[in-house]
């Protein structure tokens, strides 16, 4: 029982980190596209 719990918690943590990274990347690309940063990718 404890093993499954640990696995689920680890998976949830990885999913959360992945989502946060994805959102940050999207945010940065949006700023680039809007032209906040005067730089070419």
N, C-alpha and C positions, 0 to 999 in steps of 0.2 A: 504493500500500500504506500509506504513512504517513498519507494523508488519511483513510482508513477508520479507522485506529487512533485518530486524533485525535477523529473523530466519536464512536466507541464510548466513548472515555474521557470525553468531554464528557457524553454521554447517561448514562453510569453515575454521574457526579458529580451531575448534576441529579436522577437517581432517588434517590440517596442522600440528598441535601439534602431532597428532597420527603418521603421516608420519615421522616427525623428530625423535620421540622416536624409531620408528621401525628401521630407518636407523642407529641410534646410537647403538641399540642392535645388529643389523647385523654386524656393524663395530667391536664391542667388541668381538663378537663370532668369527669373521674372525681372529682377532688378536690372540685369544686363540688358534684357530686351527692351525695357522701358527707357534705358539710357541713363540711369543714375550714375553708372560708372562709365567714364569716357575712355573705354578701352575695347579693343576687338578681341574676341575669344580666339 
